[in-house]
């Protein structure tokens, strides 16, 4: 009887590719289309792979395909193998004096307003680097950190229960905005003056909402939440339409000054305790080695004018 190692050595790259694609899409048909293969070919590769491992990798729940526990374990293993090869390729290119490779960056939704500008100069200086940028809310970004899905993450509130390093690099003031012509505009306000206002909040899981709720709780203030919205754009349009007031990152509404606010139909309310001062950080797993490409990006960010703090352990 073959030993487990000999069985595993029979696994081919084509089988692993078929498995990774099927596990990601949860459909043999869609995996075959993505790989430009016939469905029977992919099915045979998956069957041979399951035979080599000695356990089923997929099962059906009703009509939906899902991973078995062994399949989930293999999916994590294949992701680690891909990471290893990508790091090897990046390190090899670094030895050759080249900066090439694949750089996966995840960012929370508010960061979408500046992350492309952050990446742009680096990408122009290193045309051999291929970028993959994912924009998610904070809860989803934390999940990606847990799963080690990305090389680097841009966020405001790094979780405390993971082994991380972080590089704070950009101020992120949170301000209170209302629609143009709001009767409280230009007045000096306390939070209590806004007790009867309709508050529009980001959805649960948003970093901005977490910081705002913490600030309100510390001040003993209970807002009247009229609506929860899933994006900064929805918040801005709703506030401009007079549906309520909101706390939002200044970066999301004003890149160059008050003229941007006015153009968006917004005005910043002068409220005691605001802006809430926070900072954006570049975050990565300290228990997972960075590729040469990721290390080069961290160095690039440390050298940019907005980066003013050393990396934290």
C-alpha positions as CSV (number, residue, x, y, z in Angstrom):
1,X,0.0,0.0,0.0
2,X,1.4,3.4,-1.0
3,X,2.5,5.6,1.9
4,X,0.6,9.0,2.4
5,X,3.7,10.8,1.1
6,X,3.8,8.8,-2.1
7,X,0.1,9.3,-2.7
8,X,0.6,13.1,-2.2
9,X,3.5,13.1,-4.6
10,X,1.2,11.8,-7.3
11,X,-0.8,15.1,-7.1
12,X,-0.3,17.2,-10.2
13,X,-0.3,21.0,-10.5
14,X,-3.3,20.7,-12.9
15,X,-5.3,18.9,-10.2
16,X,-4.4,21.6,-7.6
17,X,-5.4,24.3,-10.1
18,X,-8.7,22.6,-10.8
19,X,-9.3,22.2,-7.0
20,X,-8.4,25.9,-6.2
21,X,-10.6,27.2,-9.0
22,X,-13.6,25.0,-8.1
23,X,-13.2,25.7,-4.3
24,X,-13.1,29.5,-5.1
25,X,-16.2,29.4,-7.4
26,X,-18.0,26.5,-5.8
27,X,-19.0,25.3,-9.2
28,X,-17.4,22.7,-11.5
29,X,-19.0,24.2,-14.5
30,X,-17.8,27.7,-13.7
31,X,-14.3,26.4,-12.9
32,X,-14.1,24.6,-16.2
33,X,-15.1,27.8,-18.0
34,X,-12.6,29.8,-16.1
35,X,-9.8,27.3,-16.9
36,X,-11.0,26.9,-20.5
37,X,-11.4,23.2,-20.0
38,X,-14.3,20.8,-20.5
39,X,-16.4,20.0,-17.4
40,X,-15.6,16.2,-17.5
41,X,-11.8,17.1,-17.6
42,X,-12.1,19.1,-14.4
43,X,-14.3,16.5,-12.8
44,X,-11.7,13.8,-13.5
45,X,-8.9,15.9,-12.0
46,X,-11.0,16.5,-8.9
47,X,-11.8,12.8,-8.6
48,X,-8.1,11.8,-9.0
49,X,-7.1,14.4,-6.4
50,X,-9.6,13.2,-3.9
51,X,-8.4,9.6,-4.5
52,X,-4.8,10.6,-3.9
53,X,-5.7,12.3,-0.6
54,X,-8.1,9.5,0.4
55,X,-11.0,11.8,1.5
56,X,-13.8,13.6,-0.4
57,X,-13.1,17.3,-1.0
58,X,-16.6,18.4,-2.0
59,X,-20.2,17.6,-1.1
60,X,-23.6,18.8,-2.1
61,X,-26.0,20.6,0.3
62,X,-29.2,20.5,-1.7
63,X,-28.1,21.7,-5.1
64,X,-25.2,23.7,-3.8
65,X,-21.6,22.5,-3.9
66,X,-19.6,23.1,-0.7
67,X,-16.2,22.1,0.7
68,X,-15.9,19.2,3.1
69,X,-13.7,19.8,6.2
70,X,-10.8,18.1,4.3
71,X,-11.5,20.4,1.4
72,X,-11.3,23.5,3.6
73,X,-8.0,22.3,5.0
74,X,-6.7,21.7,1.5
75,X,-7.9,25.1,0.3
76,X,-5.8,26.8,3.1
77,X,-2.8,24.6,2.2
78,X,-3.1,25.5,-1.5
79,X,-3.3,29.2,-0.6
80,X,-0.1,28.8,1.4
81,X,1.6,27.0,-1.5
82,X,0.7,29.9,-3.8
83,X,2.0,32.4,-1.3
84,X,5.3,30.5,-1.0
85,X,5.8,30.5,-4.8
86,X,4.9,34.1,-5.1
87,X,7.4,35.0,-2.4
88,X,10.0,32.8,-4.1
89,X,9.4,34.6,-7.4
90,X,9.6,38.0,-5.8
91,X,12.8,37.2,-3.8
92,X,14.4,35.7,-6.9
93,X,13.6,38.9,-8.9
94,X,15.0,41.0,-6.0
95,X,18.3,39.0,-6.3
96,X,18.3,39.9,-10.0
97,X,17.8,43.6,-9.1
98,X,14.2,43.6,-10.3
99,X,11.0,44.4,-8.5
100,X,8.4,42.1,-9.9
101,X,5.7,40.0,-8.4
102,X,2.1,40.1,-7.2
103,X,1.0,42.5,-4.4
104,X,-2.3,41.9,-2.7
105,X,-3.7,44.9,-0.8
106,X,-7.0,45.0,1.1
107,X,-8.5,48.3,2.2
108,X,-11.5,49.4,4.2
109,X,-14.2,51.3,2.2
110,X,-13.3,54.9,3.2
111,X,-9.7,54.3,2.1
112,X,-10.9,53.9,-1.5
113,X,-10.6,57.7,-1.8
114,X,-6.8,57.8,-1.4
115,X,-5.4,54.2,-1.9
116,X,-5.2,54.4,-5.7
117,X,-3.2,57.7,-5.4
118,X,-1.0,55.9,-2.8
119,X,-0.3,53.0,-5.1
120,X,0.0,55.0,-8.3
121,X,3.6,56.4,-7.9
122,X,4.9,53.0,-6.7
123,X,3.2,51.2,-9.6
124,X,4.7,53.7,-12.1
125,X,8.2,53.2,-10.6
126,X,7.8,49.4,-10.6
127,X,5.9,48.3,-13.8
128,X,6.7,44.7,-13.2
129,X,4.4,44.5,-10.1
130,X,0.9,43.3,-10.6
131,X,-1.6,44.7,-8.0
132,X,-4.8,43.1,-6.6
133,X,-6.8,45.6,-4.6
134,X,-9.8,44.6,-2.5
135,X,-12.2,47.1,-0.9
136,X,-14.3,45.8,2.0
137,X,-15.8,47.0,5.2
138,X,-13.8,46.6,8.4
139,X,-15.3,43.3,9.5
140,X,-14.5,41.7,6.2
141,X,-11.0,43.2,6.1
142,X,-10.4,41.7,9.6
143,X,-11.6,38.3,8.3
144,X,-9.1,38.6,5.4
145,X,-6.3,39.3,7.9
146,X,-7.3,36.2,9.9
147,X,-7.2,34.2,6.7
148,X,-4.0,35.8,5.6
149,X,-5.6,36.6,2.2
150,X,-3.5,39.7,1.5
151,X,0.0,40.9,1.8
152,X,-0.9,44.3,3.2
153,X,-4.0,46.0,4.6
154,X,-5.0,49.6,4.9
155,X,-7.3,50.3,7.8
156,X,-8.0,52.7,10.7
157,X,-8.6,50.2,13.6
158,X,-6.3,47.2,13.5
159,X,-7.6,44.3,15.6
160,X,-5.9,43.6,18.9
161,X,-6.2,39.8,18.9
162,X,-3.9,39.1,15.9
163,X,-0.1,39.2,15.6
164,X,0.3,42.3,13.5
165,X,2.7,45.1,12.6
166,X,1.4,48.5,11.6
167,X,2.7,51.6,10.0
168,X,0.6,54.7,10.7
169,X,1.0,57.0,7.7
170,X,-2.0,59.4,7.2
171,X,-4.3,61.5,9.4
172,X,-8.0,60.6,9.2
173,X,-10.1,63.2,10.9
174,X,-13.8,62.3,11.3
175,X,-16.2,65.3,11.0
176,X,-19.9,66.0,11.4
177,X,-21.6,67.0,8.1
178,X,-25.0,68.4,7.3
179,X,-26.7,69.5,4.1
180,X,-26.0,73.0,2.7
181,X,-28.3,75.5,4.4
182,X,-28.7,73.5,7.6
183,X,-29.9,75.8,10.4
184,X,-27.1,74.8,12.7
185,X,-24.4,75.6,10.2
186,X,-21.8,78.2,11.3
187,X,-22.9,77.8,15.0
188,X,-20.6,76.5,17.8
189,X,-22.3,73.3,18.9
190,X,-22.2,70.7,21.6
191,X,-23.3,67.1,21.0
192,X,-26.4,67.8,23.1
193,X,-27.5,70.4,20.5
194,X,-27.8,67.5,18.0
195,X,-30.0,65.3,20.2
196,X,-33.0,65.8,18.0
197,X,-31.2,65.5,14.7
198,X,-31.7,62.5,12.4
199,X,-28.3,60.6,12.3
200,X,-27.3,58.6,9.3
201,X,-24.7,56.0,10.2
202,X,-22.5,53.6,8.3
203,X,-23.5,49.9,8.5
204,X,-22.5,47.7,11.5
205,X,-19.0,46.5,10.8
206,X,-17.7,49.8,9.5
207,X,-14.6,51.3,11.2
208,X,-16.1,54.8,11.1
209,X,-19.2,53.6,12.9
210,X,-17.2,51.8,15.6
211,X,-15.2,55.0,16.3
212,X,-18.3,57.2,16.2
213,X,-20.3,54.9,18.6
214,X,-17.3,54.8,21.0
215,X,-17.0,58.6,20.9
216,X,-20.8,59.0,21.6
217,X,-20.7,56.5,24.4
218,X,-17.7,58.2,26.1
219,X,-19.7,61.5,25.8
220,X,-22.9,60.0,27.2
221,X,-24.7,60.9,24.0
222,X,-27.4,58.8,22.4
223,X,-28.1,59.7,18.8
224,X,-31.4,59.2,17.0
225,X,-30.3,56.8,14.3
226,X,-32.6,57.3,11.3
227,X,-30.8,55.1,8.8
228,X,-27.8,52.8,8.3
229,X,-26.1,53.0,4.9
230,X,-23.5,50.8,3.3
231,X,-21.2,53.3,1.7
232,X,-19.7,56.8,2.1
233,X,-21.3,57.8,-1.2
234,X,-24.7,56.8,0.0
235,X,-24.1,58.8,3.2
236,X,-23.0,61.9,1.3
237,X,-25.9,61.9,-1.1
238,X,-28.4,61.3,1.7
239,X,-27.0,64.1,3.9
240,X,-27.0,66.4,0.9
241,X,-30.7,65.5,0.3
242,X,-31.5,66.6,3.8
243,X,-32.3,63.2,5.2
244,X,-30.1,63.8,8.3
245,X,-26.5,64.5,9.5
246,X,-23.6,62.1,9.7
247,X,-20.0,61.5,10.9
248,X,-17.7,60.9,8.0
249,X,-14.0,61.0,7.2
250,X,-12.9,64.4,5.9
251,X,-10.9,62.5,3.2
252,X,-14.2,61.2,1.9
253,X,-15.7,64.6,1.3
254,X,-12.9,67.1,1.0
255,X,-9.6,66.6,-0.7
256,X,-8.7,70.3,-1.0
257,X,-11.0,72.3,1.3
258,X,-14.4,73.7,1.9
259,X,-15.1,74.1,-1.8
260,X,-15.2,70.3,-2.1
261,X,-17.8,70.1,0.7
262,X,-20.0,72.8,-0.9
263,X,-19.8,71.2,-4.3
264,X,-21.1,68.0,-2.7
265,X,-24.0,69.9,-1.2
266,X,-22.5,69.5,2.3
267,X,-21.3,71.7,5.2
268,X,-19.1,70.8,8.2
269,X,-20.8,71.4,11.5
270,X,-18.6,72.9,14.3
271,X,-19.2,70.4,17.1
272,X,-17.2,70.3,20.4
273,X,-15.1,67.1,20.4
274,X,-14.8,67.0,16.6
275,X,-12.9,66.3,14.5
276,X,-12.2,62.8,16.0
277,X,-8.6,62.4,15.3
278,X,-7.6,59.0,13.9
279,X,-4.9,57.7,11.6
280,X,-4.7,55.3,8.7
281,X,-2.3,52.5,9.1
282,X,-0.7,50.0,6.8
283,X,-1.0,46.6,8.5
284,X,0.5,43.1,8.0
285,X,0.8,39.8,9.8
286,X,4.0,39.6,11.9
287,X,3.8,35.8,11.8
288,X,3.8,35.6,8.1
289,X,6.9,36.6,6.1
290,X,6.4,39.5,3.7
291,X,7.4,39.1,0.1
292,X,10.2,41.2,-1.3
293,X,7.6,43.2,-3.2
294,X,5.6,43.9,-0.1
295,X,8.7,44.9,1.8
296,X,9.6,47.3,-0.9
297,X,6.1,48.9,-0.7
298,X,6.4,49.3,3.1
299,X,9.8,51.0,2.6
300,X,8.2,53.2,-0.1
301,X,5.4,54.3,2.2
302,X,7.9,55.0,5.1
303,X,9.7,57.4,2.7
304,X,6.6,59.2,1.5
305,X,5.9,62.7,3.0
306,X,2.7,61.7,4.8
307,X,4.4,58.8,6.6
308,X,5.5,60.2,10.0
309,X,5.6,57.3,12.4
310,X,7.8,54.1,12.7
311,X,6.3,50.7,12.3
312,X,4.8,49.2,15.5
313,X,5.4,45.7,16.6
